[in-house]
């Protein structure tokens, strides 16, 4: 696909997905949705990609959610028809689902306005790094909307019900320091260090065996929703699958020989 609204690149085992509509604060139009879905599929198919960084172009915003000007042009009838049709489509048909479905670790690097669907996109990632100027919130209530892209579900699971209700019901964004305090973001850094910090984390992740990264992500993200006994069973099954891989044998050999491992991803 010839991308028009995003930039997709791969460097040193890191896949970069950059939302590239800075003139409208990286608001998500239909074209961007389609391109994010395609880029996520590219990531899933690329064995050389071990971790993904999702960020936004420009200094004002990571993403402000849906392009409401585009949505306003639709008739009510068309919108309702499209939504009913989308719910019945098989597979992935939304940008946040595509990001959440990536089996490799994902990092959201956010600065400026990170609100509504933009925050939901960041919530679909595994790790969030915020610039000090970031403003994060769910403002849909002030537009007569309910996000519908995971905000009311992922946010309380991450920071607790009471704080999630306050953020969603007031529509008031919080700053990066508060987001860190409540556990919404993993780190807060100066804006000029945002990408280097995200890349530092990604680089450390890339030191791990590719199949181990995928298995650990699955064990945690699936296991946290299971009763402990079922989670332990899932963990055991994934550990058994890894025990037969070439990379696990290479990891043991590299440790014994005091050298960096050479991962094959198999």
Phi, psi and omega in degrees: 000138176273101187289136179245336186243353177225167171240130177239130182211158177229126177217130174051048178071006179253127174267130180251126170242113185246117175291125193233058170230058186299336181293340176236033179055037176058033175299144187267111173263180183299323180298317180295320177305311180299320183286324175297315178302315181295316180297321178296323177292322176300316179299314183296330182271350187264107181295337181285342179273123181250338181208154183237137171249124177251125181212179181237147178284152178088174185256349187271330187203144165287306178187139179254017177093206184294149174284094185291335177293321176294317180295327183293338180282346182278150173280155178302319181298313180298316182298313181297319179298313181297322180292318178297319180295319182297321181297333182267357180284139176285154173079197185272128179224017176221154184295319182291325175296320181297317179294315181296333183278351177298126184278351179265159179301142181232141181234127173263125176252108190242144172214160180062212184289121178228081191227163178052232181297339175292317176294321179298325177294318177295323179294335179285348178272166183276323184229142179234127174246129184242141170285157182299337182270006183291142174234120188241134180187170177242099190259010185300327182301332181277357177242011180072026185238167166233125190318303177078008179240029173105352184300315182285351180253313182285323184299309179295329177294332183272316188241001180098154187295314186297313181290323178296319177297319179299314182295316184284323184281326179276333185071010183271122180289154176249157180275175185296321181298317178292322178299322177291318182300322183269359177088016179283326177236154182276325181215152172235129184222162173302150186303323183284357177249005186300304184291322179295325178291316177300318180291327176297315178297316180299320179297320178293322177297320182294345176290338180280160178293133184306316181289328176294320179300315181296316182293319180295317178300315179296317182299319183281310186291324176278319186294327182295339179268358184255156168302153186306315183298320178290324177296319178295324177293317177300315179301316180296319180295318180292321178297322179294320178297321180290334185296339181261009183272153176297324183294326179293321176294319179296322179299318179293317180296316181297321178296314181295325182268003177054053179220161176294140178288151176251094185286141178249345183071031177208000000 
